[in-house]
């Protein structure tokens, strides 16, 4: 399963009143059943291969396998991550990517709302928002961020919502 595949769209009413159809992928991830991993605020621990991940890091890992560079945008702690907190230190974004995110944030009028995963390959960008099925939905700050990103040149095809759950 590749999270880059789009098998649906989500209709989103933006703050401007316009409607956007954001590409969406519905996925089930396996639950981690190995050694104890910090839950970081109650996050589900998922398995990819033989390693534990949070959903954001699992999707980032899949993108990296597909040749993308990227980070989990840990908005809660205002950090960029590539591994489990406490095991892997936060990272700094390269200057071009940092500048691009700042442009979007300025247009959005606030820092919050950025999608969970920010990835790049050459001059292409990809933003992925993870929503646990039945427990999570797009917030108003994220809708504002979508509009700001579009004004900065982000295409709808560069956005992706992954609606996920744990496989039974």
Long-range contacts (C-beta under 8 A, 24 or more apart in sequence): 1-27, 2-62, 2-66, 3-27, 3-59, 3-62, 3-63, 3-128, 3-160, 3-162, 4-62, 4-63, 4-66, 4-126, 4-160, 6-160, 10-138, 10-161, 10-163, 12-138, 12-143, 12-146, 13-143, 14-143, 14-144, 14-146, 14-147, 15-140, 15-143, 15-144, 15-147, 16-147, 18-147, 20-146, 20-150, 20-156, 21-156, 22-146, 22-156, 22-159, 22-160, 22-161, 23-156, 23-157, 23-159, 23-160, 23-161, 24-160, 24-161, 24-162, 24-163, 25-160, 25-161, 25-162, 25-163, 26-133, 26-162, 26-163, 26-164, 27-162, 27-163, 27-164, 27-165, 28-164, 28-165, 28-166, 28-167, 29-55, 29-58, 29-164, 29-165, 29-166, 29-167, 30-166, 30-167, 31-166, 31-167, 37-84, 38-84, 38-85, 38-86, 40-84, 40-85, 41-76, 44-132, 44-166, 46-166, 52-84, 53-84, 54-84, 55-116, 55-130, 55-132, 55-162, 55-164, 56-81, 56-116, 56-117, 56-130, 57-81, 57-82, 57-83, 57-84, 59-116, 59-117, 59-128, 59-130, 59-162, 60-117, 60-119, 63-117, 63-119, 63-126, 63-128, 67-121, 68-119, 68-120, 68-121, 68-126, 69-119, 69-120, 69-121, 70-117, 70-118, 70-119, 70-120, 70-126, 71-117, 71-118, 71-119, 72-116, 72-117, 73-101, 73-114, 73-115, 73-116, 73-117, 73-118, 75-111, 75-112, 75-114, 78-111, 80-118, 93-118, 100-125, 100-152, 103-152, 104-145, 104-148, 104-149, 104-152, 104-154, 105-148, 106-148, 107-147, 107-148, 107-149, 107-151, 107-152, 108-141, 108-144, 108-145, 108-147, 108-148, 108-149, 109-144, 109-148, 110-141, 110-144, 112-141, 112-145, 113-139, 113-141, 113-142, 113-143, 113-144, 113-145, 113-148, 114-145, 115-142, 115-145, 115-159, 124-158, 125-154, 125-158, 126-158, 126-160, 127-154, 127-158, 127-159, 127-160, 128-159, 128-160, 128-161, 128-162, 129-159, 129-160, 129-161, 129-162, 130-161, 130-162, 130-164, 131-161, 131-162, 131-163, 131-164, 132-163, 132-164, 132-165, 133-163, 133-164, 133-165, 134-165
